[in-house]
Amino acid sequence: MDKQRRKPFVLAGTVVESGTRGTIDLPLSLLSDHTPITLTAQVVHGRQAGPTLLINGAVHGDEVNGVEIIRRILRHSSIKRLAGTLIAVPIVNVYGFLTNTRYLPDRRDLNRSFPGSPTGSLASRLAHLYMSEIVTKATHGIDLHTAAIHRSNFPQIRCNLSNPEVHRMAMNFGVPVVLNAALRDGSLRKAAIDAGIPFLVYEAGEALRFDEVAIRAGVKGIIRVMGDLGMIRQRRRHEAPADPVISRSSVWVRAPEGGIFRAKTKLGAQVSMGDQLGMIASPFGDSEFPIECPTDGIVIGRNNLPNVNQGDGIFNIARVDDPDAAADAVDIFQDDWEQN
């Protein structure tokens, strides 16, 4: 029987036997007051062979929904009978998470610093450690994000659909909109794809806020992907409620003037060119500027602050070939969550 046991999984020199879990702390640096900082991963190494899926959150330190999604995944009953290996890193940007900020102490964006360098800036060193010790050990990956602070994103997948394995993962995740987004230099997604690892980005919710629908949709999406990869037994209740609609591009609608912003359009709404999305008014009430939609599509991002400056992005519209089909997918998604 022992001869048939799966080989242990080794991460950063730590051995995790099949059928067990292991928590690994990777030393990062010392803070200015000599406090040690570590990057922590948990490995669930199944008894049966299968893919190695990496799920990570808080690459931007203020994006907390992914942390909760991963916590729930690690408690999910399905992974008790896991085939393959799950690597879970709830908090990649430990520095930003501790201070509720997007960036690192050097003010760099970690998601513009990959694949990094062992002798570069703090962001570059963290990116290099994460790539070399964790990312390259995976066969597939899902990077969990939210919108930036004071903005909200409708649940969506961003990926490069020209990769067949990425396409398959995206369509199985089960959110209404899949945005075929170009790879951005310095991003974790691009560095992983360049290393031959299919990688998705899940975007949903707002920075520094838990969004229950975004969190639950993220948990179900990861479970669906794991089921499709053969890592867990797929249950019927985890099947996607509707096929997602693919968007080839998106556009930001920007404030024509500074003032007080009032939104009239919700996340996930179907919109048409010329629709009035909201208003920007003078605080003295002597003028109002309508915000018109420049294209047909679905609202996938929205500003949440009432005070805006000229040029601020206030709505993000995903262009879709079939707006009615997109609206149907959104309606089915929203009905599904109202019933849960």
Backbone as numpy.savetxt, mean C-alpha at the origin, in Angstrom:
# Nx Ny Nz CAx CAy CAz Cx Cy Cz
10.46 -39.33 9.03 9.64 -38.12 9.03 10.49 -36.87 9.03
11.59 -36.86 9.84 12.45 -35.69 9.90 13.08 -35.39 8.55
13.36 -36.49 7.76 13.98 -36.28 6.46 13.05 -35.54 5.51
11.75 -35.61 5.77 10.78 -34.98 4.89 10.47 -33.54 5.33
11.02 -33.15 6.45 10.77 -31.79 6.92 11.37 -30.77 5.95
10.67 -29.69 5.77 11.15 -28.63 4.90 12.38 -27.97 5.52
13.27 -27.51 4.67 14.46 -26.85 5.16 14.09 -25.57 5.92
14.88 -25.22 6.93 14.60 -23.97 7.65 14.78 -22.76 6.75
14.17 -21.66 7.16 14.30 -20.38 6.45 15.28 -19.52 7.23
16.23 -18.93 6.55 17.25 -18.12 7.22 17.09 -16.67 6.78
16.92 -15.78 7.75 16.80 -14.35 7.47 17.75 -13.60 8.39
18.67 -12.87 7.79 19.66 -12.09 8.54 20.38 -12.94 9.58
20.68 -14.18 9.22 21.42 -15.07 10.10 20.58 -15.80 11.12
19.28 -15.50 11.19 18.38 -16.18 12.13 17.68 -17.33 11.43
17.68 -18.50 12.05 17.10 -19.71 11.47 15.69 -19.89 12.00
14.73 -20.07 11.08 13.34 -20.33 11.46 12.97 -21.70 10.90
12.66 -22.63 11.78 12.33 -23.99 11.37 10.94 -24.04 10.74
10.72 -25.04 9.89 9.41 -25.20 9.26 8.34 -25.44 10.33
7.17 -24.85 10.10 6.07 -24.99 11.05 6.18 -24.08 12.25
7.10 -23.11 12.21 7.28 -22.20 13.34 7.31 -20.75 12.86
7.33 -19.86 13.85 7.50 -18.43 13.60 8.78 -17.95 14.26
9.33 -16.91 13.69 10.50 -16.29 14.30 10.46 -14.80 14.12
10.85 -14.05 15.14 10.94 -12.60 15.07 12.40 -12.20 15.02
12.76 -11.41 14.02 14.16 -11.07 13.76 14.33 -9.57 13.88
15.29 -9.14 14.69 15.64 -7.73 14.84 16.94 -7.45 14.10
16.87 -6.54 13.14 18.07 -6.13 12.41 18.52 -4.77 12.93
19.69 -4.68 13.54 20.17 -3.39 14.05 20.31 -2.37 12.92
19.79 -1.16 13.19 19.89 -0.08 12.20 20.97 0.92 12.58
20.79 1.56 13.73 21.74 2.58 14.14 21.45 2.97 15.57
22.21 3.91 16.07 21.94 4.53 17.36 21.41 5.94 17.13
20.38 6.31 17.91 19.92 7.69 17.85 20.96 8.59 18.53
20.73 9.89 18.45 21.69 10.83 19.02 21.86 10.66 20.53
20.83 10.11 21.20 20.94 9.89 22.64 21.41 8.47 22.96
21.90 7.77 21.94 22.46 6.42 22.05 21.38 5.33 22.17
20.14 5.66 21.87 19.08 4.65 21.85 19.23 3.78 20.60
19.30 2.46 20.75 19.43 1.60 19.57 18.11 1.48 18.82
18.17 1.48 17.50 17.00 1.34 16.63 17.17 0.07 15.81
16.10 -0.73 15.74 16.15 -1.97 14.97 15.00 -2.03 13.97
15.21 -2.74 12.90 14.18 -3.08 11.92 13.73 -4.49 12.23
12.44 -4.67 12.50 11.94 -5.96 12.98 11.04 -6.62 11.94
11.30 -7.90 11.70 10.49 -8.71 10.79 10.03 -9.96 11.52
8.86 -10.44 11.14 8.41 -11.74 11.64 8.27 -12.69 10.44
8.81 -13.88 10.61 8.77 -14.90 9.56 7.86 -16.03 10.02
6.89 -16.38 9.17 6.06 -17.56 9.38 6.47 -18.57 8.31
7.11 -19.65 8.73 7.70 -20.62 7.78 6.84 -21.88 7.79
6.06 -22.07 6.72 5.14 -23.20 6.66 5.83 -24.53 6.54
5.10 -25.58 6.87 5.65 -26.93 6.77 5.76 -27.40 5.34
4.90 -26.85 4.46 4.90 -27.26 3.06 5.59 -26.21 2.20
6.14 -26.65 1.08 6.82 -25.74 0.16 5.82 -24.80 -0.50
6.32 -23.64 -0.88 5.48 -22.65 -1.56 6.24 -21.35 -1.73
5.56 -20.31 -2.22 6.21 -19.02 -2.43 6.62 -18.37 -1.11
7.44 -17.35 -1.22 7.80 -16.51 -0.08 7.24 -15.12 -0.33
6.20 -14.76 0.43 5.51 -13.48 0.25 5.98 -12.50 1.31
6.41 -11.32 0.88 6.75 -10.23 1.77 5.60 -9.23 1.80
5.14 -8.89 3.01 4.17 -7.81 3.17 4.80 -6.79 4.11
4.77 -5.51 3.70 5.37 -4.50 4.56 4.53 -3.23 4.61
4.64 -2.51 5.71 3.93 -1.26 5.91 4.86 -0.17 6.38
4.33 1.06 6.44 5.03 2.22 7.00 6.40 2.44 6.38
6.51 2.26 5.06 7.69 2.79 4.35 7.70 4.30 4.53
6.52 4.90 4.53 6.34 6.27 5.02 5.85 6.15 6.46
6.57 6.77 7.38 6.35 6.49 8.79 4.99 6.87 9.34
4.26 7.75 8.65 2.95 8.17 9.16 1.79 7.37 8.54
2.10 6.35 7.74 1.06 5.57 7.07 0.77 4.32 7.90
-0.21 4.44 8.80 -0.38 3.43 9.84 -1.36 2.31 9.48
-2.17 2.48 8.44 -3.12 1.42 8.09 -2.42 0.10 7.81
-1.29 0.16 7.13 -0.56 -1.06 6.80 -0.08 -1.81 8.02
0.27 -1.07 9.08 0.71 -1.70 10.33 -0.42 -2.56 10.90
-1.62 -2.02 10.89 -2.77 -2.76 11.42 -3.16 -3.92 10.51
-3.05 -3.72 9.19 -3.34 -4.81 8.26 -2.43 -5.99 8.54
-1.15 -5.73 8.71 -0.20 -6.82 8.94 -0.44 -7.47 10.29
-0.77 -6.68 11.31 -1.09 -7.27 12.62 -2.24 -8.27 12.49
-3.26 -7.91 11.73 -4.41 -8.81 11.58 -4.06 -10.03 10.74
-3.22 -9.86 9.73 -2.79 -11.00 8.93 -2.05 -12.01 9.80
-1.16 -11.53 10.66 -0.37 -12.42 11.50 -1.22 -13.17 12.53
-2.43 -12.66 12.81 -3.37 -13.34 13.72 -4.42 -14.15 12.97
-4.38 -14.13 11.64 -5.42 -14.77 10.84 -5.30 -16.29 10.93
-6.43 -16.95 11.06 -6.42 -18.41 11.23 -5.86 -19.14 10.03
-5.94 -18.55 8.84 -5.51 -19.23 7.62 -4.02 -19.54 7.61
-3.22 -18.70 8.26 -1.77 -18.91 8.14 -1.26 -19.99 9.10
-2.16 -20.57 9.89 -1.73 -21.70 10.73 -1.37 -22.92 9.88
-1.93 -22.98 8.68 -1.65 -24.11 7.77 -0.98 -23.57 6.50
0.01 -22.74 6.70 0.66 -22.04 5.60 1.54 -22.97 4.77
1.44 -22.83 3.46 2.41 -23.43 2.54 3.29 -22.30 2.03
4.59 -22.48 2.12 5.49 -21.41 1.75 5.90 -20.62 2.98
6.29 -19.37 2.75 6.82 -18.54 3.84 6.25 -17.13 3.73
5.87 -16.59 4.87 5.40 -15.21 4.95 6.42 -14.39 5.72
6.90 -13.31 5.10 7.76 -12.34 5.79 6.93 -11.09 6.02
6.76 -10.71 7.28 5.93 -9.56 7.63 6.78 -8.49 8.31
6.77 -7.30 7.72 7.49 -6.16 8.30 6.49 -5.02 8.46
5.85 -4.90 9.61 4.82 -3.87 9.78 5.35 -2.45 9.64
6.60 -2.22 10.10 7.13 -0.86 10.14 8.52 -0.86 9.52
8.63 -0.35 8.30 9.94 -0.27 7.64 10.65 1.01 8.07
9.98 2.14 7.98 10.57 3.42 8.39 10.32 3.61 9.89
11.14 2.96 10.69 10.98 3.00 12.15 11.12 4.42 12.66
12.04 5.17 12.11 12.29 6.54 12.57 11.05 7.42 12.40
10.45 7.38 11.20 9.26 8.19 10.95 8.07 7.73 11.77
7.94 6.42 11.96 6.82 5.90 12.74 6.87 6.41 14.18
8.05 6.46 14.77 8.19 6.89 16.16 7.83 8.36 16.34
7.98 9.15 15.28 7.72 10.59 15.38 6.49 11.03 14.60
5.71 10.05 14.09 4.48 10.34 13.33 4.74 11.21 12.11
5.86 10.95 11.45 6.20 11.73 10.27 6.45 10.81 9.07
6.30 11.36 7.89 6.46 10.60 6.65 7.93 10.24 6.40
8.84 11.15 6.77 10.22 11.05 6.33 11.13 10.51 7.43
12.40 10.42 7.09 13.42 10.04 8.05 14.01 11.30 8.69
14.84 11.14 9.73 15.44 12.32 10.36 16.27 13.18 9.41
16.79 12.60 8.33 17.55 13.39 7.36 16.65 14.07 6.32
15.32 13.99 6.55 14.31 14.62 5.71 14.20 13.99 4.33
14.76 12.82 4.17 14.64 12.12 2.89 13.43 11.19 2.91
12.89 10.95 1.72 11.78 10.03 1.53 12.36 8.65 1.27
12.09 7.71 2.18 12.64 6.36 2.02 12.20 5.74 0.70
10.97 6.07 0.25 10.47 5.48 -0.99 11.00 6.17 -2.24
12.02 7.00 -2.08 12.78 7.54 -3.22 14.26 7.22 -3.04
14.56 6.23 -2.16 15.96 5.95 -1.79 16.42 4.55 -2.13
15.54 3.72 -2.69 15.91 2.35 -3.03 16.65 2.30 -4.36
17.57 1.36 -4.56 17.92 0.24 -3.67 18.88 0.60 -2.56
19.33 1.85 -2.51 20.15 2.30 -1.41 21.62 1.99 -1.55
22.34 2.37 -0.48 23.80 2.18 -0.46 24.24 1.97 0.98
25.22 1.07 1.22 25.68 0.84 2.59 26.48 2.00 3.16
26.88 2.96 2.32 27.69 4.08 2.79 27.03 5.43 2.52
25.75 5.43 2.15 25.06 6.66 1.81 24.40 7.33 3.00
23.35 8.11 2.73 22.58 8.80 3.77 21.86 7.78 4.65
21.25 8.27 5.72 20.49 7.39 6.60 19.40 6.67 5.83
18.67 7.39 4.96 17.62 6.76 4.16 18.21 5.71 3.22
19.33 6.04 2.60 19.96 5.12 1.66 20.46 3.86 2.37
20.99 4.01 3.56 21.48 2.85 4.32 20.33 1.94 4.74
19.22 2.55 5.19 18.05 1.75 5.56 17.51 1.02 4.34
17.42 1.70 3.20 16.94 1.08 1.97 17.84 -0.09 1.57
19.14 0.10 1.66 20.09 -0.97 1.30 19.93 -2.17 2.22
19.83 -1.94 3.52 19.66 -3.04 4.48 18.37 -3.80 4.18
17.30 -3.05 3.94 16.00 -3.70 3.70 16.03 -4.54 2.42
16.63 -3.98 1.37 16.71 -4.72 0.11 17.57 -5.97 0.25
18.74 -5.82 0.82 19.71 -6.93 0.83 19.33 -8.03 1.81
18.76 -7.66 2.95 18.49 -8.65 3.98 17.07 -9.23 3.93
16.13 -8.48 3.35 14.72 -8.93 3.42 14.08 -9.05 2.04
14.08 -7.99 1.25 13.33 -8.00 -0.01 13.81 -9.10 -0.94
15.11 -9.26 -1.05 15.66 -10.24 -1.99 15.41 -11.69 -1.55
14.89 -11.89 -0.36 14.56 -13.24 0.09 13.15 -13.65 -0.33
12.38 -12.70 -0.88 10.99 -12.95 -1.24 10.85 -13.34 -2.71
9.76 -14.05 -3.00 9.41 -14.33 -4.39 8.29 -13.40 -4.88
7.54 -12.81 -3.94 6.45 -11.89 -4.25 6.38 -10.86 -3.13
5.77 -9.68 -3.42 5.69 -8.67 -2.38 4.48 -7.76 -2.52
4.02 -7.26 -1.38 2.92 -6.29 -1.32 3.34 -5.17 -0.37
3.35 -3.95 -0.89 3.75 -2.77 -0.14 2.49 -1.97 0.19
2.25 -1.73 1.48 1.00 -1.13 1.95 1.19 0.36 2.24
0.36 1.19 1.61 0.48 2.65 1.74 -0.89 3.28 1.99
-0.85 4.55 2.41 -2.04 5.41 2.44 -1.71 6.67 1.65
-2.68 7.57 1.58 -2.40 8.89 1.02 -1.50 9.66 1.98
-0.97 10.77 1.50 -0.18 11.64 2.35 -1.08 12.30 3.39
-0.48 12.97 4.37 -1.24 13.58 5.44 -2.25 14.59 4.89
-3.44 14.57 5.46 -4.57 15.43 5.09 -5.18 15.09 3.74
-4.86 13.89 3.22 -5.52 13.39 2.01 -5.99 11.97 2.27
-6.98 11.52 1.51 -7.47 10.15 1.61 -7.45 9.50 0.23
-7.14 8.21 0.21 -7.17 7.44 -1.03 -8.27 6.39 -0.95
-9.00 6.25 -2.05 -9.95 5.14 -2.19 -9.14 3.86 -2.40
-9.58 2.72 -1.82 -8.80 1.47 -1.97 -8.48 1.17 -3.43
-7.19 1.01 -3.71 -6.72 0.83 -5.09 -5.40 0.08 -5.07
-5.11 -0.56 -6.19 -3.81 -1.20 -6.40 -3.06 -0.39 -7.44
-1.76 -0.17 -7.20 -0.89 0.47 -8.18 0.21 -0.53 -8.54
0.39 -0.74 -9.82 1.34 -1.77 -10.25 1.67 -1.59 -11.72
2.60 -2.41 -12.18 2.98 -2.44 -13.60 2.36 -3.70 -14.21
1.28 -3.52 -14.95 0.51 -4.65 -15.44 1.19 -5.39 -16.59
2.30 -4.87 -17.10 3.00 -5.58 -18.17 3.69 -6.85 -17.64
3.87 -6.94 -16.34 4.43 -8.14 -15.71 3.28 -9.12 -15.45
3.28 -10.29 -16.08 2.14 -11.22 -15.94 1.85 -11.63 -14.50
2.88 -11.85 -13.70 2.66 -12.27 -12.32 2.09 -11.13 -11.49
2.55 -9.91 -11.74 2.00 -8.74 -11.07 0.53 -8.56 -11.47
0.24 -8.73 -12.76 -1.13 -8.61 -13.25 -2.04 -9.60 -12.53
-1.59 -10.82 -12.38 -2.39 -11.84 -11.71 -2.65 -11.47 -10.25
-1.61 -11.02 -9.55 -1.78 -10.63 -8.15 -2.76 -9.46 -8.03
-2.63 -8.47 -8.91 -3.47 -7.27 -8.86 -4.94 -7.62 -9.06
-5.22 -8.48 -10.03 -6.61 -8.83 -10.33 -7.22 -9.68 -9.24
-6.40 -10.39 -8.48 -6.90 -11.23 -7.41 -7.06 -10.48 -6.09
-6.43 -9.32 -5.97 -6.49 -8.59 -4.70 -7.92 -8.20 -4.35
-8.69 -7.76 -5.35 -10.13 -7.58 -5.11 -10.59 -6.19 -4.75
-9.81 -5.14 -5.08 -10.33 -3.78 -4.92 -10.81 -3.27 -6.27
-11.69 -2.25 -6.29 -12.37 -1.90 -7.55 -11.48 -1.32 -8.64
-10.39 -0.62 -8.24 -9.58 0.09 -9.23 -8.15 -0.40 -9.17
-7.61 -0.75 -10.34 -6.20 -1.10 -10.48 -5.58 -0.06 -11.40
-4.63 0.71 -10.87 -3.99 1.77 -11.63 -2.67 1.25 -12.19
-2.57 1.24 -13.51 -1.34 0.79 -14.15 -0.33 1.93 -14.08
0.42 1.96 -12.97 1.28 3.09 -12.66 2.71 2.82 -13.09
3.34 3.82 -13.68 4.73 3.70 -14.09 5.62 3.49 -12.87
6.72 2.77 -13.08 7.69 2.57 -12.01 8.44 3.87 -11.77
8.56 4.23 -10.50 9.19 5.50 -10.14 10.58 5.24 -9.58
11.57 5.95 -10.09 12.95 5.77 -9.62 13.02 5.97 -8.11
13.75 5.08 -7.45 13.95 5.18 -6.01 12.90 4.51 -5.18
11.80 4.04 -5.80 10.74 3.41 -5.04 11.07 1.96 -4.72
10.50 1.48 -3.64 10.67 0.07 -3.29 10.11 -0.82 -4.38
8.98 -0.43 -4.97 8.35 -1.26 -6.01 9.29 -1.42 -7.21
9.92 -0.33 -7.63 10.83 -0.42 -8.78 12.07 -1.26 -8.44
12.61 -1.06 -7.25 13.81 -1.82 -6.87 13.49 -3.31 -6.81
12.30 -3.66 -6.30 11.91 -5.06 -6.23 11.70 -5.65 -7.62
10.99 -4.90 -8.48 10.75 -5.37 -9.85 12.08 -5.54 -10.58
13.01 -4.60 -10.39 14.33 -4.70 -11.02 15.08 -5.94 -10.54
14.78 -6.36 -9.31 15.41 -7.56 -8.75 14.65 -8.84 -9.13
13.61 -8.70 -9.97 12.87 -9.86 -10.44 11.78 -10.34 -9.51
11.32 -9.46 -8.59 10.30 -9.84 -7.61 8.99 -9.13 -7.95
7.92 -9.84 -8.29 6.62 -9.20 -8.55 6.14 -8.46 -7.30
5.80 -7.19 -7.45 5.47 -6.34 -6.30 4.26 -5.48 -6.61
3.32 -5.42 -5.65 2.15 -4.55 -5.73 2.26 -3.45 -4.69
1.60 -2.33 -4.95 1.36 -1.31 -3.94 -0.14 -1.22 -3.71
-0.56 -1.36 -2.44 -1.95 -1.15 -2.06 -2.05 0.21 -1.39
-2.91 1.09 -1.94 -3.12 2.44 -1.42 -4.54 2.55 -0.91
-4.69 3.01 0.35 -6.04 3.20 0.88 -5.97 3.98 2.19
-6.88 4.95 2.34 -6.99 5.67 3.59 -6.11 6.90 3.65
-5.91 7.38 4.88 -5.22 8.64 5.15 -4.09 8.40 6.14
-3.04 9.20 6.05 -1.93 9.10 6.99 -2.41 9.41 8.41
-1.82 8.71 9.39 -2.06 8.92 10.83 -3.50 8.65 11.25
-4.26 7.95 10.43 -5.65 7.62 10.78 -5.94 6.17 10.40
-6.58 5.44 11.30 -7.08 4.12 10.93 -8.38 4.29 10.14
-8.47 3.59 9.03 -9.67 3.55 8.19 -10.10 2.09 8.14
-11.21 1.77 8.79 -11.60 0.37 8.97 -11.88 -0.32 7.63
-12.55 0.36 6.71 -12.80 -0.26 5.40 -11.50 -0.51 4.67
-10.59 0.46 4.69 -9.30 0.29 4.03 -8.52 -0.86 4.65
-8.57 -0.97 5.96 -7.83 -2.03 6.65 -8.42 -3.40 6.32
-9.72 -3.53 6.42 -10.35 -4.83 6.17 -10.22 -5.24 4.71
-10.31 -4.27 3.80 -10.12 -4.59 2.38 -8.69 -5.03 2.12
-7.74 -4.42 2.83 -6.35 -4.83 2.68 -6.10 -6.23 3.19
-6.69 -6.56 4.34 -6.54 -7.92 4.88 -7.12 -8.94 3.92
-8.33 -8.69 3.45 -8.97 -9.63 2.52 -8.19 -9.74 1.21
-7.66 -8.61 0.75 -6.89 -8.64 -0.49 -5.65 -9.50 -0.37
-4.93 -9.37 0.74 -3.72 -10.18 0.94 -4.10 -11.65 1.06
-5.17 -11.94 1.77 -5.62 -13.33 1.91 -5.98 -13.91 0.54
-6.61 -13.10 -0.32 -6.95 -13.58 -1.67 -5.69 -13.88 -2.47
-4.70 -13.00 -2.39 -3.45 -13.21 -3.11 -2.76 -14.47 -2.60
-2.72 -14.64 -1.30 -2.09 -15.84 -0.73 -2.83 -17.10 -1.17
-4.15 -17.00 -1.26 -4.93 -18.15 -1.73 -4.61 -18.48 -3.18
-4.51 -17.44 -4.01 -4.20 -17.67 -5.42 -2.78 -18.22 -5.61
-1.87 -17.83 -4.73 -0.49 -18.34 -4.80 -0.36 -19.75 -4.24
-1.44 -20.27 -3.68 -1.42 -21.61 -3.12 -0.81 -21.67 -1.73
-0.70 -20.53 -1.06 -0.10 -20.50 0.27 -1.09 -20.89 1.36
-2.36 -20.61 1.12 -3.41 -20.96 2.08 -4.59 -21.53 1.30
-5.47 -22.18 2.02 -6.69 -22.70 1.40 -7.68 -21.56 1.23
-8.07 -21.31 0.00 -8.98 -20.21 -0.29 -10.40 -20.55 0.13
-11.04 -19.64 0.84 -12.43 -19.81 1.22 -13.32 -18.98 0.31
-14.51 -19.46 0.09 -15.42 -18.79 -0.83 -15.72 -17.35 -0.39
-15.80 -17.13 0.92 -16.15 -15.79 1.39 -15.03 -14.78 1.14
-13.84 -15.26 0.77 -12.73 -14.37 0.48 -12.59 -14.08 -1.01
-13.51 -14.63 -1.83 -13.43 -14.35 -3.26 -13.74 -12.88 -3.53
-13.10 -12.32 -4.55 -13.32 -10.92 -4.89 -14.77 -10.69 -5.29
-15.41 -9.60 -4.79 -16.81 -9.36 -5.11 -17.06 -8.99 -6.56
-16.06 -8.41 -7.23 -16.22 -8.01 -8.63 -14.85 -7.86 -9.26
-14.79 -8.01 -10.60 -13.52 -7.79 -11.30 -13.15 -6.31 -11.21
-11.90 -6.00 -10.91 -11.49 -4.59 -10.86 -11.45 -3.97 -12.25
-11.54 -2.66 -12.29 -11.43 -1.91 -13.53 -10.02 -1.34 -13.61
-9.40 -1.47 -14.76 -8.02 -1.02 -14.95 -8.02 0.43 -15.43
-7.21 1.24 -14.77 -6.99 2.62 -15.18 -5.56 2.75 -15.69
-5.40 3.37 -16.85 -4.07 3.53 -17.44 -3.39 4.82 -17.02
-4.13 5.75 -16.42 -3.54 7.00 -15.98 -4.47 7.70 -15.01
-3.93 8.67 -14.29 -4.74 9.47 -13.38 -4.30 10.93 -13.49
-5.15 11.84 -13.03 -4.85 13.26 -13.12 -5.25 13.94 -11.82
-4.42 14.86 -11.36 -4.75 15.67 -10.19 -5.50 16.92 -10.62
-6.62 17.19 -9.96 -7.34 18.45 -10.14 -6.81 19.41 -9.08
-6.34 20.58 -9.50 -5.67 21.49 -8.58 -6.51 22.75 -8.33
-6.30 23.32 -7.15 -7.08 24.49 -6.75 -6.80 25.67 -7.69
-7.85 26.25 -8.29 -7.63 27.40 -9.18 -7.27 28.67 -8.42
-7.65 28.72 -7.15 -7.34 29.87 -6.28 -7.16 29.35 -4.85
-6.52 30.15 -4.03 -6.48 29.84 -2.62 -7.79 30.22 -1.95
-8.14 29.55 -0.86 -9.38 29.87 -0.16 -9.86 28.72 0.70
-11.16 28.69 0.92 -11.80 27.68 1.75 -12.44 26.64 0.84
-11.98 25.41 0.95 -12.39 24.32 0.05 -13.58 23.57 0.64
-14.61 23.38 -0.19 -15.76 22.56 0.17 -15.94 21.49 -0.90
-15.76 20.23 -0.51 -15.91 19.13 -1.46 -17.37 18.75 -1.61
-17.77 18.44 -2.86 -19.12 17.96 -3.13 -19.10 16.52 -3.64
-17.91 15.95 -3.76 -17.76 14.64 -4.39 -17.02 13.70 -3.46
-17.52 12.49 -3.31 -16.93 11.52 -2.40 -15.89 10.66 -3.11
-15.03 10.04 -2.30 -14.12 9.04 -2.84 -14.91 7.90 -3.48
-14.43 7.41 -4.61 -15.09 6.32 -5.29 -16.20 6.74 -6.24
-16.50 8.04 -6.27 -17.60 8.52 -7.12 -17.22 8.48 -8.60
-18.19 8.13 -9.44 -18.02 8.24 -10.89 -18.23 9.70 -11.27
-17.32 10.26 -12.06 -17.42 11.66 -12.46 -17.24 11.77 -13.97
-17.76 12.86 -14.52 -17.66 13.13 -15.95 -17.02 14.49 -16.17
-16.45 14.67 -17.34 -15.84 15.95 -17.67 -16.86 17.08 -17.51
-16.47 18.11 -16.79 -17.34 19.26 -16.58 -18.14 19.21 -15.30
-18.18 18.05 -14.63 -18.90 17.96 -13.35 -18.27 18.91 -12.33
-19.10 19.48 -11.49 -18.60 20.32 -10.40 -18.24 19.42 -9.21
-16.95 19.40 -8.87 -16.47 18.53 -7.80 -16.54 19.19 -6.44
-16.51 20.51 -6.42 -16.53 21.24 -5.17 -16.40 22.73 -5.44
-16.17 23.49 -4.37 -16.05 24.94 -4.48 -14.88 25.42 -3.63
-14.27 26.51 -4.07 -13.30 27.22 -3.25 -13.80 28.65 -3.10
-13.97 29.07 -1.85 -14.56 30.38 -1.59 -13.59 31.27 -0.83
-13.76 32.56 -1.01 -13.05 33.53 -0.19 -13.55 33.41 1.25
-12.68 33.54 2.26 -13.16 33.50 3.64 -14.10 34.66 3.99
-14.16 35.70 3.11 -15.07 36.82 3.34 -16.41 36.63 2.64
-16.54 35.55 1.86 -17.81 35.24 1.22 -18.10 36.07 -0.01
-17.09 36.79 -0.53 -17.37 37.67 -1.67 -17.04 37.04 -3.02
-16.52 35.79 -3.02 -16.24 35.13 -4.30 -16.22 33.62 -4.10
-16.56 32.90 -5.16 -16.50 31.43 -5.15 -15.99 30.95 -6.49
-15.14 29.91 -6.45 -14.59 29.35 -7.68 -15.01 27.88 -7.76
-15.76 27.51 -8.79 -16.12 26.09 -8.94 -14.92 25.26 -9.38
-14.86 24.04 -8.90 -13.81 23.10 -9.29 -14.43 22.11 -10.26
-14.03 22.17 -11.51 -14.63 21.33 -12.54 -13.75 20.13 -12.84
-14.39 19.02 -13.15 -13.67 17.79 -13.46 -13.14 17.85 -14.90
-11.85 17.56 -15.09 -11.28 17.68 -16.44 -11.42 16.43 -17.30
-11.96 15.34 -16.73 -11.99 14.08 -17.48 -13.05 13.16 -16.89
-13.45 12.14 -17.64 -14.30 11.09 -17.11 -13.47 10.14 -16.26
-14.04 9.63 -15.19 -13.29 8.67 -14.39 -13.89 8.42 -13.02
-13.02 7.98 -12.10 -13.39 7.63 -10.73 -12.50 8.42 -9.79
-13.09 8.98 -8.74 -12.31 9.74 -7.75 -11.58 8.74 -6.84
-10.25 8.74 -6.93 -9.46 7.80 -6.13 -8.64 8.50 -5.04
-8.67 9.83 -5.01 -7.96 10.57 -3.97 -8.59 11.91 -3.76
-8.54 12.39 -2.48 -9.18 13.68 -2.18 -8.46 14.37 -1.04
-8.36 15.68 -1.14 -7.84 16.50 -0.06 -8.87 16.60 1.06
-8.41 16.60 2.31 -9.33 16.68 3.45 -9.26 18.01 4.19
-8.35 18.89 3.80 -8.22 20.17 4.49 -9.14 21.22 3.87
-9.80 22.02 4.69 -10.65 23.09 4.13 -9.85 24.27 3.60
-8.69 24.55 4.16 -7.89 25.69 3.68 -6.88 25.20 2.65
-6.92 25.80 1.45 -6.05 25.37 0.36 -5.39 26.59 -0.27
-4.23 26.30 -0.89 -3.53 27.33 -1.65 -3.68 27.06 -3.15
-3.50 28.07 -3.95 -3.57 27.93 -5.39 -2.57 26.86 -5.84
-3.05 25.91 -6.64 -2.19 24.84 -7.14 -2.18 23.58 -6.30
-2.79 23.62 -5.11 -2.84 22.40 -4.29 -3.67 21.32 -4.99
-3.19 20.07 -4.93 -3.97 18.96 -5.45 -5.15 18.67 -4.54
-6.36 18.66 -5.09 -7.54 18.46 -4.24 -8.37 17.24 -4.63
-8.30 16.80 -5.87 -8.95 15.56 -6.28 -8.00 14.81 -7.21
-7.95 13.48 -7.06 -7.19 12.64 -7.98 -8.19 11.76 -8.72
-8.21 11.88 -10.05 -9.19 11.17 -10.88 -8.49 10.10 -11.69
-8.95 8.85 -11.55 -8.43 7.76 -12.38 -9.23 7.70 -13.67
-8.54 7.85 -14.80 -9.21 7.72 -16.10 -9.47 6.25 -16.38
-10.67 5.92 -16.83 -11.03 4.54 -17.13 -11.70 4.48 -18.49
-11.55 3.35 -19.18 -12.14 3.20 -20.52 -13.65 3.08 -20.44
-14.14 2.45 -19.37 -15.58 2.22 -19.23 -16.03 2.74 -17.86
-16.39 4.03 -17.75 -16.77 4.59 -16.46 -17.95 3.88 -15.80
-18.90 3.39 -16.61 -20.05 2.70 -16.02 -19.63 1.38 -15.36
-18.73 0.65 -16.02 -18.23 -0.59 -15.43 -17.45 -0.30 -14.16
-16.69 0.81 -14.17 -15.94 1.19 -12.97 -16.89 1.54 -11.82
-17.94 2.28 -12.16 -18.93 2.64 -11.13 -19.60 1.39 -10.56
-19.89 0.42 -11.42 -20.49 -0.84 -10.94 -19.53 -1.57 -9.99
-18.23 -1.60 -10.35 -17.25 -2.28 -9.49 -17.16 -1.60 -8.14
-17.20 -0.26 -8.14 -17.15 0.49 -6.87 -18.40 0.21 -6.05
-19.57 0.22 -6.70 -20.83 -0.04 -5.99 -20.83 -1.43 -5.36
-20.38 -2.42 -6.10 -20.34 -3.79 -5.56 -19.38 -3.86 -4.37
-18.23 -3.21 -4.50 -17.26 -3.17 -3.40 -17.87 -2.52 -2.16
-18.53 -1.37 -2.34 -19.11 -0.68 -1.20 -20.28 -1.44 -0.60
-21.09 -2.07 -1.45 -22.19 -2.90 -0.93 -21.64 -4.07 -0.12
-20.55 -4.66 -0.60 -19.94 -5.79 0.09 -19.51 -5.40 1.50
-18.96 -4.19 1.67 -18.50 -3.79 2.99 -19.64 -3.34 3.88
-20.71 -2.82 3.29 -21.88 -2.47 4.10 -22.54 -3.70 4.69
-22.39 -4.84 4.01 -23.00 -6.09 4.49 -22.12 -6.80 5.50
-20.87 -6.35 5.67 -19.94 -7.02 6.59 -19.89 -6.29 7.92
